[in-house]
Amino acid sequence: MQRGSFLAIQPIMSNKHHKKRFVPHLPISTQQREVLQEIPNVYLVGLMGAGKSSVGRILAQALKRPFLDSDEEIVKRMGATIPTIFEFEGESGFRAREAKVIHDLCQFKNLVMATGGGAVLQASNRADLSNNGYVVYLSSTPERLLVRTRYDKNRPLLQNDDPLTVLKNLYAVRHPLYLEAADVVIKTGAGQITQVAMAVVQALIAHHQSHQITQTQSPQAAQEKPNLGEIAHENP
C-alpha cells in the first residue's frame, strides 16, 4: 500500500455498528436533568488514557444523547486502524483527517463527543469545539496515564522504549491548549469512572448556570471563556 492511497473521507455519522457496552447509570435528579437538557454539545478533551470515551458514554446516557468518538469515526470512515493511518500517512496526514471529522461532527446538535488526545493541536479544531458546545478537559498526570495505557497497542505515539517521557512531552505541549479550549477542567484520579462522570455533570451544570447569568447581564462577556479554575476529583 502506498502513502496517501486511502479512500477520500466521507461525512458520515452513525453508531449502529458499535458494539453494545454496559454503561452505568448516574444518580441524576429531576432538577439536574432539566438543566442538562438545556446545555449544548459536550466535547471531552485530554491526553490519551484520560478516560474521555468511558466518561463520554456515561454522560451521553445521562443526557439521553448520542455518543461519538472522533477516533472511532476516523477508523470507520477510513476502514483502517489509527496505527495503520499513522504508518502510511504519517501524523500530519492523520491530523488532516482528524480535523475534517471534527469539523463535520461539530455540525450536529445534542451530542456528546470524545476527541483524540492531539485534537487540540490545530487551532481550527479548538475553534470548532469551543464555538459549538462546552469543552471538558479531563486532566491527569503522565505517570497515571502511563499506567492506564501501557498495554494498549493502539497508541502509535507510545510504541517506543520510553513512553513516560513521551507522555511528559505531550503533556507539556498540550496541557496549555486543553486549558485554552476548556470550559470545565476535571482532574481525574484513581476513583471510579462514574464518580468522574458525576463530577463532570455537576461542573457542566454550574458552568451552564453561570453562563446563563453572564449572558443575561452582558451578552458580549458571555462569548468569552471564563476562568473557572480546576475542579479536582482525586480519590485514593
C-alpha positions in Angstrom: 0.0 0.0 0.0 1.3 3.4 -1.0 1.3 6.5 1.2 -1.9 8.5 0.5 -3.8 5.5 -1.0 -6.7 5.6 1.4 -10.1 6.5 0.0 -11.3 10.1 0.4 -13.1 10.7 3.8 -16.8 11.0 3.7 -19.1 12.9 6.2 -20.9 10.0 7.8 -22.2 9.8 11.4 -23.6 6.5 12.7 -23.5 4.5 15.8 -25.3 1.4 14.5 -22.1 -0.7 14.1 -20.8 0.0 17.6 -20.8 -3.0 19.9 -23.2 -2.9 22.9 -21.4 -1.9 26.1 -22.5 -1.8 29.7 -22.9 1.8 30.6 -23.6 2.6 34.3 -26.4 5.0 35.2 -25.7 8.2 37.1 -27.9 9.3 40.0 -29.3 12.4 38.2 -32.0 14.3 40.0 -35.0 15.8 38.1 -33.7 19.3 38.7 -30.3 18.4 37.3 -31.8 16.7 34.3 -33.8 19.8 33.5 -30.7 21.9 33.4 -28.8 19.2 31.4 -31.4 19.3 28.7 -30.5 23.0 28.1 -26.8 22.5 27.6 -25.3 22.4 24.1 -22.9 19.7 22.8 -20.4 18.4 25.2 -16.8 17.7 23.9 -14.2 15.9 26.0 -10.6 16.6 25.5 -7.4 15.4 27.3 -4.4 13.1 26.8 -4.7 9.5 25.7 -5.9 7.4 28.6 -7.6 10.2 30.5 -11.0 8.4 30.2 -12.7 10.6 27.6 -14.5 7.7 25.9 -15.6 6.0 29.1 -16.8 9.2 30.7 -18.4 10.3 27.4 -20.5 7.2 27.2 -21.8 7.7 30.7 -22.6 11.3 30.1 -24.3 10.6 26.8 -26.6 8.1 28.6 -27.3 10.6 31.4 -28.1 13.3 28.9 -30.0 10.9 26.6 -27.9 11.9 23.7 -25.8 10.1 21.0 -22.2 9.4 21.9 -19.4 9.8 19.3 -15.7 9.2 19.4 -13.8 11.2 16.8 -11.0 8.5 16.7 -13.6 5.7 16.1 -15.2 7.9 13.4 -11.9 8.2 11.6 -11.3 4.4 11.8 -14.9 3.8 10.5 -14.5 6.2 7.6 -11.1 5.1 6.6 -11.5 1.3 7.1 -8.1 1.3 8.8 -6.8 1.4 12.4 -5.1 4.6 13.7 -1.7 2.9 13.8 -2.1 2.0 10.1 -3.1 5.5 9.2 0.0 6.8 11.1 2.2 4.3 9.3 1.1 5.2 5.8 0.1 8.8 6.0 2.2 10.0 9.0 0.9 12.1 11.8 0.3 15.1 9.5 -2.0 13.0 7.3 -3.8 11.7 10.4 -4.3 15.2 11.8 -5.7 16.5 8.5 -8.3 13.7 8.5 -9.0 14.3 12.2 -9.7 18.0 11.5 -12.2 17.0 8.8 -14.0 14.6 11.1 -14.2 17.0 14.0 -15.5 19.8 11.8 -18.2 17.5 10.3 -19.3 16.2 13.7 -19.5 19.6 15.2 -22.3 20.4 12.8 -24.6 18.0 14.6 -26.5 19.1 17.7 -27.3 17.5 21.1 -24.4 15.0 21.2 -21.5 14.1 23.5 -18.2 13.6 21.7 -14.8 12.3 22.9 -11.8 13.6 20.9 -8.4 12.3 20.3 -5.6 13.4 22.5 -4.0 15.6 19.8 -7.2 17.2 18.5 -6.3 20.5 20.3 -3.1 20.9 18.4 -4.9 22.6 15.5 -6.5 26.0 16.1 -9.3 25.1 13.8 -10.3 22.2 15.9 -10.2 24.2 19.1 -12.4 26.8 17.4 -14.9 24.2 16.2 -15.2 22.7 19.6 -15.4 26.0 21.5 -17.9 27.5 19.1 -20.3 24.6 19.1 -20.6 23.4 22.7 -19.0 23.1 26.1 -15.4 21.7 26.3 -14.5 19.5 29.2 -10.8 18.8 29.9 -10.1 15.6 31.8 -6.7 16.2 33.2 -4.3 13.6 34.7 -0.6 13.2 35.3 1.7 11.5 32.8 2.5 8.8 35.4 -1.1 7.9 35.9 -1.8 7.9 32.2 1.1 5.5 31.6 -0.5 3.0 34.0 -3.7 3.2 32.0 -2.1 3.0 28.5 0.9 0.7 29.0 -0.8 -2.4 27.4 -2.7 -0.5 24.7 -1.1 -1.2 21.3 -3.5 1.2 19.5 -1.5 4.3 20.7 1.2 4.8 18.0 2.9 7.7 19.8 3.6 5.4 22.8 5.1 2.5 20.9 8.7 3.2 22.0 11.2 2.4 24.7 10.3 5.4 26.9 6.6 6.1 26.8 6.6 8.0 30.1 9.0 10.6 28.6 6.7 10.8 25.5 3.7 11.4 27.8 5.5 14.1 29.7 6.5 15.9 26.5 2.9 15.6 25.2 1.6 17.0 28.4 4.0 19.9 28.3 2.8 20.9 24.8 -0.9 20.1 25.0 -1.9 21.0 28.6 -1.9 24.8 27.8 -4.0 24.1 24.7 -6.5 22.0 26.6 -6.8 24.8 29.2 -7.3 27.4 26.4 -10.2 25.4 24.9 -11.8 24.2 28.2 -15.0 25.5 29.8 -14.5 23.0 32.6 -11.4 21.2 33.9 -11.7 18.0 35.9 -8.6 16.4 37.5 -9.1 12.7 37.3 -7.5 10.4 39.9 -7.8 6.7 40.7 -11.5 6.8 41.5 -14.4 5.1 39.8 -15.3 6.4 36.3 -18.8 7.0 37.5 -17.5 9.4 40.1 -15.6 11.3 37.4 -18.7 11.4 35.2 -20.8 12.7 38.1 -18.2 15.4 38.7 -18.4 16.4 35.1 -22.2 16.6 35.3 -22.1 18.9 38.3 -19.4 21.1 36.8 -21.4 21.4 33.5 -24.5 22.4 35.4 -22.6 25.0 37.4 -20.9 26.3 34.2 -24.2 26.5 32.3 -26.0 28.3 35.0 -23.1 30.8 35.4 -23.0 31.3 31.6 -26.8 32.0 31.5 -26.4 34.6 34.2 -23.5 36.2 32.5 -25.3 36.2 29.2 -28.3 37.9 30.7 -26.1 40.6 32.3 -23.7 41.1 29.4 -24.1 39.2 26.1 -20.6 40.2 25.0 -19.0 38.8 28.1 -20.8 35.5 27.6 -18.8 35.0 24.4 -15.6 34.9 26.4 -14.1 31.9 28.1 -14.5 32.3 31.8 -11.5 31.3 34.1 -13.2 28.7 36.2 -10.1 27.2 37.7 -9.8 23.5 38.1 -12.3 21.2 39.8 -10.3 18.4 41.4 -11.6 14.9 41.5 -8.9 12.8 43.2 -9.5 9.6 45.0 -7.1 7.5 47.0 
